[in-house]
Amino acid sequence: MPEVRDALLVVWVALLGATRVDLLAGAGPFLLTPFLLLSPLVLASELLRVAQQGWEIRLPAGAGSFTVAVSVLLALLVVSAFFSIEPAASARRVSLLVVQVGFVVAIGYAIALRPDPARILVRGAVLALGLTVAVNAAQLALWFQDELWPRPLSLVISLEPGNYFGVIPRLTGLSHDPNLGGLLTLGYLALIQILSPPEHPRSRWVAVGVVMVVLTLSRSAVLAALVYGALRWGAGRQVRITPGSVGALGAMVAAATAAILLSPGFWDGLVGVAEILGTRLTPDEGSASEHAILFARGIQVATESVKQALVGVGYGAGYVLVQDIFPGNEYGNFHSLFITFFAEAGTPALLVSVAIFVHLLLREGPYRPLIGALVVFNLFQQAHTEPNLWLILLLAWSGVAVVPASPASAGSPSFSSPSSDAASFSSVSRTRTGR
């Protein structure tokens, strides 16, 4: 039975963002993803485990404050639904969000109660990256021969790849959306880096994850990955600028510039790159100009009246106001988590969401680079409907799987390995109880 519980949790972690799967085959009022199906089963299994252990519940520090912060944000979104310009859509969408976040928080704390949270999370992340590779391979095969996947099966598991200009496939992994697929992969990659023990072949999986992020052709996901890499590389480093380093850098730049300018094919290549970038920045494919229009529209909506500044137009109802940009699309949005909260739920929701991210950015610890990546991504996209976002926020806030280092190395937390989780987490639980 413990093995079954472990397997359930690992699969749950791996399939958090598997929106390519609809277990109702398109016949239901919503997308029944593996996350929604597995969550009640996982929660019941973990409650049974806790009951068998005598209901000994010792949550990590920060669990209480995280629950309060998220509850306040959700409450503001619920309130906005009562003033919605599309009450039915708002009620349906805010209910689904509350259920999703509730499942993530409950199961996230269940993971925290285990003696081996890092092992569970790393195994789930590795399984997710393995599935991402398999799904991308299937998408690539269907790109060349779309008859390989029968239509009845495609209603349950969609393997149709996206495309860029109709000539380049966008391989999105477990998610149907290239931007969210890239962020999902980045999250799993980061969990492996943060939580796996030194002997784990993390470099191999990180390399796989990087390739999978690039294959989405998502600018937002790639930018988030670059921010994550830069912040992780710079964590704990002290950069010293000396005359020698400046001179060496200047010499390298001068040499590279001279070599480029003297190259016969340089200007032709430059023109080609400029043409590609110019096409990429047109209103197609969610371009920069489209983002600017959506940002301006969202701010205009939020500041149109005192009422809208306070409660917005209703959570999930913003699609009505962008129909000129996304005609007929019920999922059109303002392409920014923060702008969306501002326009749909008002200033209080915006402030609370910003406060959550700022609080986590100001905290020391190895989750900070990943939080920085989430902030950058959600400036230009929105991932608040994705369970993986809330799980990462919970892990970063409550420090699940984080074990304090020795006093001599305070401020440089270490992480529990599968072999030492039981003892280390037990000691953390005794000293860091939830508020």
C-alpha positions in Angstrom: 0.0 0.0 0.0 2.8 2.6 0.7 4.1 1.9 -2.8 0.7 2.6 -4.3 0.5 5.9 -2.3 3.9 6.9 -3.5 3.1 6.1 -7.1 -0.1 8.1 -6.9 1.7 11.1 -5.6 4.5 10.8 -8.2 2.0 10.6 -11.0 0.0 13.5 -9.6 3.1 15.7 -9.6 4.0 14.6 -13.1 0.6 15.3 -14.6 -0.2 18.6 -13.0 -0.3 20.4 -16.3 -1.4 17.6 -18.6 -4.0 19.7 -20.4 -3.6 17.6 -23.6 -5.7 15.0 -21.9 -9.5 15.3 -21.6 -10.9 12.2 -19.9 -14.5 13.3 -21.0 -13.4 13.3 -24.6 -14.8 16.7 -25.2 -18.3 15.7 -24.1 -18.3 17.5 -20.7 -18.8 21.1 -19.7 -15.1 21.4 -18.8 -11.8 19.7 -19.5 -11.4 16.7 -17.1 -7.7 16.6 -16.8 -5.7 13.9 -15.0 -5.1 16.5 -12.2 -8.8 16.9 -11.5 -9.3 13.1 -11.6 -6.3 12.1 -9.5 -6.5 14.9 -6.9 -9.5 13.4 -4.9 -7.9 10.0 -5.0 -4.5 11.3 -3.8 -6.1 13.4 -1.1 -8.1 10.5 0.2 -5.0 8.2 0.1 -3.0 10.8 2.1 -5.7 11.4 4.6 -5.9 7.6 5.2 -2.1 7.6 5.7 -2.2 10.4 8.2 -5.1 8.7 10.1 -3.1 5.5 10.3 -0.3 7.5 11.9 -2.6 8.9 14.6 -3.5 12.2 12.9 0.0 13.6 13.8 0.0 16.8 11.7 3.0 19.1 11.9 3.1 21.5 9.0 6.2 23.5 8.1 6.6 27.1 9.0 4.8 29.4 6.7 2.0 27.1 6.0 -0.5 29.2 7.9 0.5 32.5 6.3 0.5 31.0 2.8 -3.0 29.7 3.3 -4.2 33.1 4.5 -2.6 34.9 1.6 -4.0 32.6 -1.0 -7.4 32.6 0.6 -7.5 36.4 0.6 -6.7 36.4 -3.1 -9.3 33.8 -3.9 -11.9 35.6 -1.8 -11.3 38.8 -3.9 -11.7 36.8 -7.1 -15.0 35.3 -5.8 -16.3 38.8 -4.8 -15.5 40.1 -8.3 -17.7 37.3 -9.7 -20.7 38.8 -8.0 -20.2 42.0 -10.0 -19.3 40.3 -13.3 -20.4 41.4 -16.7 -20.7 37.7 -17.5 -21.9 36.1 -14.2 -22.2 32.5 -15.5 -18.7 32.5 -17.0 -17.2 34.1 -13.8 -19.0 31.7 -11.5 -17.9 28.7 -13.4 -14.3 29.8 -13.8 -13.8 31.1 -10.2 -15.3 27.8 -8.9 -12.9 25.8 -10.9 -9.9 27.9 -9.8 -10.9 27.6 -6.1 -11.2 23.8 -6.5 -7.8 23.5 -8.3 -6.0 25.7 -5.8 -7.6 23.9 -2.9 -6.4 20.6 -4.2 -2.9 21.9 -4.7 -2.7 23.4 -1.2 -4.1 20.3 0.5 -1.9 17.8 -1.4 1.1 20.1 -1.1 0.8 20.0 2.6 0.3 16.2 2.5 3.6 16.0 0.7 5.1 18.2 3.4 3.9 15.8 6.1 5.8 12.9 4.4 9.3 12.0 5.6 10.5 12.1 2.0 9.0 15.2 0.2 12.1 15.8 -2.0 12.1 12.2 -3.3 8.4 12.4 -4.3 8.8 15.8 -6.0 12.0 14.8 -7.9 10.5 11.5 -9.1 7.4 13.3 -10.3 9.5 15.9 -12.1 11.7 13.2 -13.8 8.6 11.3 -14.9 7.1 14.6 -16.3 10.2 15.3 -18.3 10.2 11.7 -19.6 6.6 12.0 -20.7 7.3 15.4 -22.2 9.9 13.8 -24.5 7.6 11.0 -25.4 4.7 13.4 -26.2 6.9 15.7 -28.2 8.2 12.7 -30.2 4.6 11.8 -31.0 3.7 15.3 -32.0 6.7 15.4 -34.3 5.6 12.2 -35.9 2.1 13.5 -36.4 3.5 16.7 -37.9 4.7 14.5 -40.8 1.9 12.0 -40.9 -1.3 13.1 -39.1 -3.2 9.9 -39.9 -1.1 8.0 -37.3 -3.4 9.0 -34.4 -7.0 8.0 -34.8 -9.6 10.7 -34.2 -11.4 8.9 -31.4 -8.2 8.8 -29.4 -7.4 12.4 -30.3 -10.6 13.4 -28.4 -9.0 12.0 -25.2 -5.4 12.7 -25.8 -4.6 15.5 -28.3 -1.2 15.1 -29.9 -1.6 17.8 -32.6 1.5 20.0 -32.5 1.3 23.8 -32.8 3.0 25.5 -35.6 5.1 28.6 -36.4 4.2 30.1 -39.8 2.8 26.7 -40.8 6.3 25.3 -41.5 7.9 24.8 -38.0 6.3 22.6 -35.4 5.9 23.9 -31.9 6.3 21.0 -29.5 4.4 21.8 -26.3 4.8 18.7 -24.2 2.1 17.8 -21.8 0.3 21.1 -22.2 -1.8 22.2 -25.2 -0.4 25.7 -24.9 3.2 26.4 -26.0 3.8 29.1 -23.4 2.3 27.2 -20.5 4.1 24.0 -21.8 7.4 25.8 -21.6 6.8 27.1 -18.1 5.6 23.7 -17.0 8.9 22.1 -18.2 10.9 24.8 -16.6 9.2 24.2 -13.3 10.1 20.5 -13.4 13.6 21.2 -14.5 14.1 23.6 -11.5 12.6 21.1 -9.0 15.2 18.5 -10.2 18.0 21.0 -9.8 16.8 22.3 -6.4 15.8 19.0 -4.7 17.8 16.2 -6.2 20.7 14.8 -4.2 24.3 15.2 -5.5 24.4 11.7 -6.8 21.3 12.2 -8.9 22.0 12.5 -12.7 20.5 16.0 -12.6 22.6 17.4 -15.4 21.2 15.0 -17.9 17.6 15.9 -17.0 18.3 19.6 -16.9 19.7 19.3 -20.5 16.6 17.5 -21.6 14.4 20.1 -19.9 16.3 23.0 -21.6 15.8 21.4 -25.0 12.1 20.9 -24.4 11.6 24.5 -23.3 13.3 25.7 -26.5 11.2 23.4 -28.7 8.0 25.2 -27.6 9.3 28.3 -29.5 7.7 30.3 -26.6 9.5 33.7 -26.1 7.9 34.0 -22.7 9.1 30.6 -21.5 12.6 31.0 -23.0 12.9 34.4 -21.3 11.7 32.9 -18.0 14.3 30.2 -18.4 17.0 32.7 -19.0 16.0 34.7 -15.9 16.0 31.5 -13.9 19.4 30.5 -15.1 20.9 34.0 -14.5 19.5 34.3 -11.0 20.6 30.7 -10.1 24.1 31.4 -11.5 24.3 34.7 -9.6 23.0 33.3 -6.3 25.6 33.8 -3.6 28.2 35.2 -6.0 30.0 38.4 -5.5 30.8 40.1 -8.8 34.1 42.1 -8.7 34.8 44.5 -11.5 38.5 45.3 -11.9 40.4 47.3 -14.5 41.9 44.0 -15.8 38.5 42.4 -16.3 37.1 45.5 -18.0 40.1 45.5 -20.4 39.8 41.8 -21.2 36.1 42.2 -21.9 36.8 45.2 -24.1 39.4 43.3 -26.1 37.1 40.4 -26.6 34.3 42.6 -27.8 36.6 44.5 -30.2 38.0 41.3 -31.6 34.5 39.8 -32.1 33.2 43.0 -33.7 36.1 43.2 -36.1 35.7 39.5 -37.1 32.0 40.0 -37.7 32.2 43.2 -39.7 35.0 41.8 -41.9 33.0 38.7 -42.7 31.6 38.8 -46.2 28.3 37.1 -45.3 27.7 39.2 -42.2 25.4 41.7 -43.7 23.3 39.2 -45.6 22.9 37.2 -42.4 22.0 40.3 -40.5 19.3 41.2 -43.0 17.9 37.7 -42.8 17.8 37.8 -39.0 16.1 41.2 -39.1 13.5 39.9 -41.5 12.7 36.9 -39.2 12.6 39.1 -36.2 10.4 41.7 -38.0 7.9 39.0 -38.9 8.0 37.6 -35.4 7.0 41.0 -34.0 4.0 41.4 -36.2 0.5 41.1 -34.6 0.6 37.3 -35.4 1.6 34.7 -32.9 0.9 36.9 -29.8 3.5 39.5 -30.8 4.9 42.4 -28.8 2.5 44.8 -30.4 -0.4 42.6 -29.5 0.8 42.4 -25.9 1.0 46.2 -25.8 -2.5 46.6 -27.1 -3.8 44.0 -24.5 -1.9 45.7 -21.6 -3.4 49.1 -22.5 -6.8 47.6 -22.9 -6.6 45.9 -19.5 -5.4 49.1 -17.7 -8.2 51.1 -19.5 -10.8 48.6 -18.3 -9.5 48.6 -14.7 -9.5 52.4 -14.5 -12.7 53.1 -16.3 -14.7 53.6 -13.1 -14.4 53.5 -9.3 -16.4 50.2 -9.3 -14.1 48.5 -11.8 -11.1 49.8 -10.0 -12.4 48.1 -6.8 -13.9 44.8 -8.1 -13.1 44.7 -11.8 -15.4 43.3 -14.5 -15.6 39.9 -12.9 -13.0 37.1 -12.8 -12.9 35.2 -16.1 -15.1 37.8 -17.9 -12.3 39.7 -19.5 -12.6 37.7 -22.8 -15.7 39.7 -23.6 -13.7 42.9 -23.8 -11.0 41.5 -26.2 -13.3 40.0 -28.8 -12.0 42.4 -31.4 -8.6 40.9 -30.9 -9.6 37.3 -30.3 -13.0 37.0 -32.2 -15.1 34.1 -31.0 -12.5 33.0 -28.4 -14.0 32.5 -24.9 -10.5 32.2 -23.5 -9.1 35.5 -24.7 -7.3 37.4 -22.0 -5.0 40.4 -21.3 -1.8 38.2 -21.6 -0.5 39.1 -18.2 -1.5 37.7 -14.8 -1.2 41.0 -13.1 -3.1 43.0 -15.7 -5.8 40.3 -15.8 -6.3 40.4 -12.0 -6.3 44.2 -12.2 -9.0 44.4 -14.9 -11.1 41.4 -13.8 -10.9 41.6 -10.0 -9.8 45.1 -9.2 -6.9 46.9 -7.5 -7.1 44.8 -4.3 -6.6 41.5 -6.2 -3.7 43.1 -8.1 -2.0 44.3 -4.9 -2.4 40.9 -3.1 -1.0 39.0 -6.1 2.0 41.4 -6.3 2.5 41.1 -2.6 2.7 37.3 -2.8 5.4 37.3 -5.5 7.3 40.2 -3.9 7.3 38.4 -0.5 8.8 35.3 -2.2 11.4 37.3 -4.2 12.6 38.9 -1.0 13.1 35.6 0.8 16.6 34.0 0.6 16.7 30.5 -0.7 17.1 28.4 -3.8 13.5 28.8 -4.8 14.1 32.5 -5.5 15.4 32.1 -9.1 12.3 30.1 -10.0 10.1 32.7 -8.4 11.9 35.4 -10.5 11.2 33.3 -13.6 7.5 33.0 -12.7 7.3 36.8 -12.2 8.8 37.5 -15.6 6.6 34.9 -17.3 3.4 36.3 -15.7 4.3 39.8 -16.8 3.7 38.7 -20.4 1.5 35.6 -20.0 -0.8 34.3 -17.2 -0.4 31.0 -15.5 -2.8 31.4 -12.5 -5.0 28.6 -13.8 -2.2 26.2 -13.8 -1.8 23.9 -10.7 2.0 23.9 -11.1 2.2 27.6 -10.4 0.4 27.2 -7.1 2.5 24.2 -6.1 5.8 26.1 -6.7 4.5 29.1 -4.7 3.6 26.8 -1.8 7.0 25.0 -1.9 8.8 28.4 -1.9 6.7 29.9 0.8 6.6 27.0 3.2 10.0 25.6 2.5 8.8 22.1 1.9 11.9 19.7 1.6 14.2 22.4 2.8 16.4 21.4 5.7 18.3 24.1 7.6 22.1 23.8 7.4 24.4 23.7 10.4 24.7 27.0 12.4 28.1 27.6 10.9 26.5 27.8 7.4 23.4 29.6 8.3 21.8 31.4 5.4 22.9 28.7 3.0 20.1 26.1 3.3 20.8 22.5 2.2 18.2 20.1 0.8 17.0 16.8 2.0 18.1 13.8 0.1 16.0 10.7 -0.3 18.3 8.9 2.2 18.1 11.5 4.9 14.5 12.9 4.5 13.0 11.0 7.4 15.3 12.3 10.1 15.8 15.7 8.8 12.1 16.5 8.1 11.2 15.2 11.5 13.6 17.6 13.2 12.3 20.5 11.0 8.7 19.7 12.0 9.5 19.8 15.7 11.1 23.2 15.4 9.1 24.9 12.6 5.4 24.4 13.4 2.8 26.0 11.3 1.2 29.3 12.5 
